[in-house]
Amino acid sequence: MKNIFTLLLLLFAISANGEKITGEYKIPDVPDWAKNAVFYQIYPQTFSDSDGDGIGDLNGIINKLDYVKSLGVDAIWLNPFFDSPFNDAGYDIRDYYKVAPRYGTNDDAKRLFDEAHKRGLKVIFDYVISYTAIDHPWFKESCKEEKNKYSNYYIWTETNWIDPPKEFAGSFIKGYARRNGQFMRNFFWSQPALNFGFSNPDPNEKWQLPTDHPDVKAMKEDLKDVLRFWMKMGADGFRADMAGALTKTSHTNGNEQFFNTRENATKLFWREIRSLLEKEYPHGFMVAEWSYPTDALDKCFHVDFFHWFNGYNDLFQKESWRILNGVSQGHSYFDVEGKGNITNFLKSYMGEYENTKDKGYISLPLGNHDNARLGNKRSDKDLEIIYAFGFTMPGVPFLYYGNEIGMKQLPTTWPQVEGAYQPRNGARTPMQWDSSKNLGFSTADASKLYLPVDPASDAPNVESQEKDENSLLNKTRELIKLRKSEPALANYAEFVPLYAKENTYPFVYARAAGDNVVLVMLNPRGEKADATFQVDVKYKKTKLLAGDKFDIKSNKKEKSITISMPGQSYAIVRLVK
């Protein structure tokens, strides 16, 4: 009840446009290098191909590290580069200790870490431990009739003839192995779920092991050794795939089993991992794909991706033709038509922010490998406004490769490879470096590319945008630089919504750190937008730091500001004392 009451008060304050700016903040307990970090996500298959086989590789990434550094980011998140049958683009891991040959070798991974560190860049890897590939040696052993060390490393029922309870409908595969039982899948059928146990095992279902079962504990120890291996090699942390779905439960149905089972035992495991890092690798940074920050940041992770919730869709991909991977009807707030609703996002966001702002960071990723490109039927100006939002919100920004140049979402008719069903297929296409063959991604024949490149004659590329000081690439760099130079825009600085009304534009908020106060004003709508809002802070004038010039009228007596924003405009301004 307390959390609900707090949220209601917050929403009232937003609607009344009167929340107070204090400049107070607390830096969460995270490694020093990550306190104000910005990340760049690299999808290895399609970033840069160094050997001409049509698939990106680790040496290709190494060759582009100077470019990554030039963006102003601090760290890289690498999608999985491990040995795999690639039924799910490498998220189905066959060997946790080996780089997939198509990407290179373990020595190449070590060199990548080393070369990144020489440039002041950190690297985190994908820690995918809620499941493995169907042909992982552990799973092969667990398929055997004979009892062995790995029999309980995965979740198996006792027989093929009797289905599990109905709440697990669709979650089990039968008739796969000589072993008489059905195994739990994670997402695709070829991803058998590792056995973290059941929080409340049903005594009538003997296959539901408790979380402290010796075999469950042994499996967890093996996974800890995987983490140690890559941290020792030079990694600076990890992003945990499906972090909230380790321990299973009979109280959660459908897809929730794969995202958040809301069981304390999952948090207890991640606290063990955090303790391991703090003791053995204190620089290690933990990022969760959980989308429930209150859980994820409860002494578990340093950052949680907050994107598997409806409020995120309200920002960028509310339309069914834009999200492409589920049923969604409505209008994105960041769309030129101007029919979106920012309060839908804030209803979800503010409660989580207030619960966690002193515990860890919320990340609102600027695209990723599972979502349609932000450049899905958007102009560079549309994207610039989105990035102005993304790089001025609290938390840790993650920028998806290619979005800095406005790469487009390619057609739904594009090939669907390695589990890349739409919208994944159109969002994982090769990085566009220049106007040469295959847009500079690879020297291979076009027919051999992992995915085709954008065939448009005006497809954006790095080389051409480097030469244009007003390009989206250079605007993105400026926004990242501003975030780093302005104390009020730090990841941990205070966030105060000032003007956010239902079905209304613009959206205005303050960021503050001590006496440094910055206002962010966003009007993605194609028509002008006016607003008056309270600013209970003493200042002499406003200074435009980035964006567009328009009328900003201060009423010191009323402690208010009135703005008149042109269509498709934004401004980031400092209140000068």
Sequence and secondary structure as in RCSB ss.txt:
>XXXX:A:sequence
MKNIFTLLLLLFAISANGEKITGEYKIPDVPDWAKNAVFYQIYPQTFSDSDGDGIGDLNGIINKLDYVKSLGVDA
IWLNPFFDSPFNDAGYDIRDYYKVAPRYGTNDDAKRLFDEAHKRGLKVIFDYVISYTAIDHPWFKESCKEEKNKY
SNYYIWTETNWIDPPKEFAGSFIKGYARRNGQFMRNFFWSQPALNFGFSNPDPNEKWQLPTDHPDVKAMKEDLKD
VLRFWMKMGADGFRADMAGALTKTSHTNGNEQFFNTRENATKLFWREIRSLLEKEYPHGFMVAEWSYPTDALDKC
FHVDFFHWFNGYNDLFQKESWRILNGVSQGHSYFDVEGKGNITNFLKSYMGEYENTKDKGYISLPLGNHDNARLG
NKRSDKDLEIIYAFGFTMPGVPFLYYGNEIGMKQLPTTWPQVEGAYQPRNGARTPMQWDSSKNLGFSTADASKLY
LPVDPASDAPNVESQEKDENSLLNKTRELIKLRKSEPALANYAEFVPLYAKENTYPFVYARAAGDNVVLVMLNPR
GEKADATFQVDVKYKKTKLLAGDKFDIKSNKKEKSITISMPGQSYAIVRLVK
>XXXX:A:secstr
 HHHHHHHHHHHHHHHT           S  GGGTT  EEEE GGGT  SSSSSS  HHHHHHTHHHHHHTT  E
EEE   EE   TTTT S SEEEEE TTT  HHHHHHHHHHHHHTT EEEEEE  SB  TT HHHHHHTSSS  TT
TTSB B S SSS   GGGTTSEE S SSSSS EEBSSSTT BBB   BSS  TT TT  BTT HHHHHHHHHHHH
HHHHHHHHT  EEEETTTB SSB SS  TTHHHHB   HHHHHHHHHHHHHHHHH TT EEEEE S HHHHTTTT
 SEEE  SSHHHHHHH  SHHHH SS   S  SSSTT    HHHHHHHHHHHHHHHTTT EEE  B  TTS  TB
TT  HHHHHHHHHHHTTSSS  EEETTGGGT B   TTS   TT  TTHHHHS     SSSGGGGS SS GGGSS
S     TT   HHHHHT TTSHHHHHHHHHHHHHH GGGSTTSEEEEEE  TT S EEEEEEETTEEEEEEEE S
SS EEEEEE  S  SEEEEEEE   EEEEETTTTEEEEEE SSEEEEEEEE 
